[in-house]
Amino acid sequence: MILLDEILYHNFEPQKRQIQSIAPKEETYDVSIVMPCLNEELTLPGCIKEALEAAEMIEEAYGYKTEIVIGDNGSTDRSIEIAESMGARVVNVTSKGYGSALIGGVMGAKGRYVVIADSDGSYDFRECVPMIEQLRNGYELCMGSRFKGQIMPGAMPWKNRVIGNPLLTGILNLIYRSGLSDAHCGIRSFTKAAFEKMKLTSPGMEFASEMVIKATLLDLRRTETPVTLRPDGRDRPPHLRPFRDGWRHLRYIFMLSPSWVFFLPSLAMFALSLAVFGRIAIGSIFEAIPAAPVTTAGVVFAAMMLVVGHQGLLLGLAAILDGVHTGYRKMGNLLENITHKLTLENMLSLGLVYGIGAIAATGVWIWATTDQLLLTPLESTSLIVAAVTLFILAIQNVFGGFLLSIIAGNSASIYEKKEETKPVSPLTFSQETYDTNPPYTSTPAKANVVATTAK
């Protein structure tokens, strides 16, 4: 059993050279078929058999050599024994969860094209052959679509078929515009380079959403092919829990969307607060112009919305910058033009302007009350609320500027466009290039079991 944890997660060059010097030359593959597994001894033989047939079809069609990889998540039955006896290579993934098993399996895969599908018998692995064709045509992610293919009777509960999957896919497409009809299909294929770009981390079922979202954020070329969903062959309930896993998908969809979580609500709050303050200004300057009345409570509420909206915009920008610097999203053209000129010094200067405005508003209020000017209660309250609001905005801008600079890598320039670098091979990943820690070990497949030949 070869320990790959040290190669994948630690950046010790002498240790790498020692391992490479004693390790035998590894066999290369063009395609890797990866299955997650947790006590699937009943269905795994049939899945591996179909995967072997798919490997023969891929070799016949394209001359590609295919391996079968099982990402085992701690099976206590005969799953590992069965997989190795049928020629599959087992990757032992210690981090629990559907997503962890797949991430570990894919990281241990050697093919430049990867197919993943469940090992419960619900998908026909032979349907992955057209997916490989799409990858050959230049696509980086090819999804299976059950809704464009066939859902056999009893394969999917009505609530998942009519409500759950269409609703989650609809929300995902509304926010991210992936252009895919079935974002949560269990069979899909992608290039190993695309997998490395996406930097997937979800340990659970939300892994399915994460892949589609990050592929869309990175503008990877996407397509789909029709597939058939069959009733699974298990003699026990599935690992999927509709409501729990549905919520995990939904929250992840929103977590990766700063526009919907931060920007849109913040802009709406800005608009409402500016409308209230604009009404006060118009009423004070042009008394003859009729307008809707504003109360003292309305002024306080508008100030609250302005402060929260400003904070939301800073948090949204921080979330986007984190995604850009982590590498799973690209900066949009509008934000790129804004942030390209944004520096820590600019943020501090704007905070200073807010602070001066707060001092000025406070001075006007003191002057007006001292000289007993005829200010209405609303105008007097508005002045002091404006002073407090500007002071809070000044503090937010200073703190926000430092936060954005820290996210930018402790750089005064908030965002600088960087040239894309060539993805790193998964066998040279370090903590700096892949920040996740599902350590696993790999057992080599028995020789000459997978009936394929090199291209």
ZITADA-V131371 format. One record per residue. RES is the residue in three letters. NEAR is the number of other C-alpha atoms within 10 Angstrom. Layout:
BEGIN
<<RES	NEAR> <RES	NEAR>>
END
This chain:
BEGIN
<<MET	9> <ILE	11> <LEU	13> <LEU	17> <ASP	15> <GLU	17> <ILE	19> <LEU	25> <TYR	21> <HIS	15> <ASN	15> <PHE	11> <GLU	10> <PRO	9> <GLN	13> <LYS	16> <ARG	11> <GLN	10> <ILE	16> <GLN	12> <SER	10> <ILE	8> <ALA	10> <PRO	8> <LYS	8> <GLU	8> <GLU	8> <THR	14> <TYR	19> <ASP	18> <VAL	25> <SER	26> <ILE	28> <VAL	31> <MET	26> <PRO	27> <CYS	27> <LEU	23> <ASN	18> <GLU	24> <GLU	21> <LEU	18> <THR	18> <LEU	26> <PRO	19> <GLY	17> <CYS	24> <ILE	24> <LYS	14> <GLU	18> <ALA	24> <LEU	25> <GLU	16> <ALA	20> <ALA	28> <GLU	22> <MET	17> <ILE	23> <GLU	21> <GLU	13> <ALA	11> <TYR	14> <GLY	16> <TYR	21> <LYS	22> <THR	28> <GLU	27> <ILE	28> <VAL	31> <ILE	33> <GLY	32> <ASP	30> <ASN	24> <GLY	17> <SER	14> <THR	11> <ASP	13> <ARG	13> <SER	23> <ILE	26> <GLU	12> <ILE	17> <ALA	22> <GLU	18> <SER	14> <MET	17> <GLY	21> <ALA	26> <ARG	24> <VAL	28> <VAL	31> <ASN	24> <VAL	25> <THR	18> <SER	18> <LYS	15> <GLY	19> <TYR	24> <GLY	21> <SER	28> <ALA	30> <LEU	30> <ILE	26> <GLY	27> <GLY	31> <VAL	27> <MET	22> <GLY	25> <ALA	28> <LYS	24> <GLY	21> <ARG	16> <TYR	26> <VAL	29> <VAL	27> <ILE	22> <ALA	23> <ASP	21> <SER	29> <ASP	25> <GLY	23> <SER	22> <TYR	24> <ASP	20> <PHE	26> <ARG	20> <GLU	19> <CYS	29> <VAL	19> <PRO	16> <MET	27> <ILE	23> <GLU	15> <GLN	20> <LEU	20> <ARG	13> <ASN	9> <GLY	11> <TYR	20> <GLU	22> <LEU	29> <CYS	25> <MET	26> <GLY	30> <SER	25> <ARG	24> <PHE	17> <LYS	14> <GLY	13> <GLN	14> <ILE	17> <MET	13> <PRO	10> <GLY	11> <ALA	15> <MET	16> <PRO	12> <TRP	10> <LYS	11> <ASN	15> <ARG	15> <VAL	11> <ILE	11> <GLY	16> <ASN	20> <PRO	18> <LEU	15> <LEU	21> <THR	23> <GLY	18> <ILE	15> <LEU	24> <ASN	20> <LEU	11> <ILE	16> <TYR	17> <ARG	14> <SER	22> <GLY	16> <LEU	19> <SER	20> <ASP	22> <ALA	27> <HIS	25> <CYS	20> <GLY	18> <ILE	26> <ARG	24> <SER	29> <PHE	23> <THR	23> <LYS	24> <ALA	17> <ALA	22> <PHE	24> <GLU	21> <LYS	22> <MET	22> <LYS	19> <LEU	21> <THR	18> <SER	20> <PRO	17> <GLY	18> <MET	21> <GLU	22> <PHE	23> <ALA	20> <SER	22> <GLU	23> <MET	21> <VAL	26> <ILE	26> <LYS	25> <ALA	22> <THR	22> <LEU	23> <LEU	18> <ASP	13> <LEU	17> <ARG	15> <ARG	20> <THR	19> <GLU	22> <THR	17> <PRO	17> <VAL	24> <THR	19> <LEU	25> <ARG	19> <PRO	15> <ASP	19> <GLY	16> <ARG	16> <ASP	9> <ARG	7> <PRO	8> <PRO	10> <HIS	11> <LEU	12> <ARG	11> <PRO	14> <PHE	11> <ARG	10> <ASP	15> <GLY	19> <TRP	14> <ARG	16> <HIS	23> <LEU	17> <ARG	12> <TYR	18> <ILE	22> <PHE	16> <MET	12> <LEU	21> <SER	19> <PRO	18> <SER	17> <TRP	14> <VAL	15> <PHE	21> <PHE	20> <LEU	16> <PRO	17> <SER	23> <LEU	17> <ALA	14> <MET	22> <PHE	20> <ALA	15> <LEU	16> <SER	23> <LEU	16> <ALA	13> <VAL	19> <PHE	18> <GLY	12> <ARG	16> <ILE	21> <ALA	14> <ILE	14> <GLY	18> <SER	14> <ILE	9> <PHE	10> <GLU	10> <ALA	9> <ILE	9> <PRO	10> <ALA	11> <ALA	9> <PRO	10> <VAL	14> <THR	15> <THR	15> <ALA	11> <GLY	16> <VAL	22> <VAL	17> <PHE	14> <ALA	23> <ALA	25> <MET	17> <MET	22> <LEU	24> <VAL	19> <VAL	17> <GLY	23> <HIS	22> <GLN	18> <GLY	21> <LEU	20> <LEU	21> <LEU	19> <GLY	21> <LEU	19> <ALA	22> <ALA	19> <ILE	21> <LEU	23> <ASP	18> <GLY	18> <VAL	19> <HIS	17> <THR	17> <GLY	18> <TYR	21> <ARG	22> <LYS	18> <MET	18> <GLY	11> <ASN	9> <LEU	8> <LEU	13> <GLU	15> <ASN	12> <ILE	11> <THR	18> <HIS	13> <LYS	12> <LEU	19> <THR	19> <LEU	21> <GLU	14> <ASN	16> <MET	21> <LEU	20> <SER	15> <LEU	17> <GLY	24> <LEU	18> <VAL	16> <TYR	21> <GLY	21> <ILE	16> <GLY	19> <ALA	24> <ILE	16> <ALA	15> <ALA	20> <THR	18> <GLY	15> <VAL	16> <TRP	20> <ILE	15> <TRP	12> <ALA	15> <THR	13> <THR	9> <ASP	8> <GLN	9> <LEU	10> <LEU	10> <LEU	13> <THR	10> <PRO	10> <LEU	15> <GLU	18> <SER	17> <THR	17> <SER	23> <LEU	21> <ILE	18> <VAL	21> <ALA	20> <ALA	23> <VAL	19> <THR	21> <LEU	24> <PHE	21> <ILE	18> <LEU	25> <ALA	24> <ILE	16> <GLN	19> <ASN	24> <VAL	19> <PHE	15> <GLY	23> <GLY	24> <PHE	21> <LEU	17> <LEU	27> <SER	20> <ILE	16> <ILE	19> <ALA	20> <GLY	13> <ASN	12> <SER	15> <ALA	17> <SER	18> <ILE	24> <TYR	25> <GLU	14> <LYS	11> <LYS	7> <GLU	6> <GLU	7> <THR	6> <LYS	9> <PRO	14> <VAL	14> <SER	13> <PRO	20> <LEU	17> <THR	13> <PHE	20> <SER	18> <GLN	12> <GLU	10> <THR	18> <TYR	18> <ASP	14> <THR	17> <ASN	15> <PRO	20> <PRO	18> <TYR	25> <THR	20> <SER	23> <THR	16> <PRO	16> <ALA	19> <LYS	13> <ALA	7> <ASN	9> <VAL	13> <VAL	19> <ALA	14> <THR	20> <THR	14> <ALA	12> <LYS	10>>
END
